[in-house]
Amino acid sequence: MFGIASPLILLLFISMVPVEAVAQAVEARDGNIFFISRDGSRKQLTMLGLDSQPNLWSDGNRVVFVRRTPDLKIETGVPGPRGECCQIDNELWIADVTGAKQPKRILRGHAGIYKIGPDLVLGGFQSPQFSVEGRIVFFEANTWATDGAIYSLDLTSGFLRLICVGIGFQVITEGKYKGYLIANKNMPNYPTHVHSYWLLDPVGKLLRQIGDGGQYALSRFKDQNGVR
């Protein structure tokens, strides 16, 4: 016969019920970067009100983000905020989510020309993403009126590589092509301005066009290869 359970038994029972942990994450709020731990608690990593677009490395230890530069305005082919002439999102930074180390700047943009080469303008950073192993940061820069420039930055050597001209990219973090990239690449030999989705290897080498390069082909590729 079952009686009323004692408080001790109830406490033991509750402690045995698994608690679903949330995934670690990062967010930007009011220009500052916050780390959200598995228990749901938040830790503020930056304090200047200038930061956005955080991306957490898969090991959960570091976050890369874009910092605005009121002291450095760079003219590109794309208007800046509120239609201004210049870009102000011109630095990339990395922060340790434990807060044990001060955030570190890894790249600062510069003015330049619009021809591909060492003097190509570098500014208007967006969508920074770690490579799977965390050694490289990929990002896009607002460069021309109709196209961006997609780069890789080696965090060990500081080497900056222009991977391709395009609009948008994604680092694949799971599935058959884990560590590879998808880029919406410019097709310069077409009579009109055309982009196509391509698969790139982990060092940014173009491998092949994804199907016919369109949005439907991209969706099929993701479904077939476990890409989210």
Secondary structure, DSSP 8 states (H G I E B T S, - for coil): ------HHHHHHHHHHS-------EEEEETTEEEEE-TTS-EEE---SS-EEEEEE-TTSSEEEEEEE-TT--EE-SS--GGG-SEE-EEEEEEEETTSSS--EEEEE-B--BSSSSTTB-B--EEEEEE-TTSSEEEEEEE-SSS-EEEEEEETTT--EEEEEEEEEEEE--SSTTTT-EEEEEE-TTSSS--EEEEEE-TT--EEEE-TTSSHHHHHHHHHHHT--
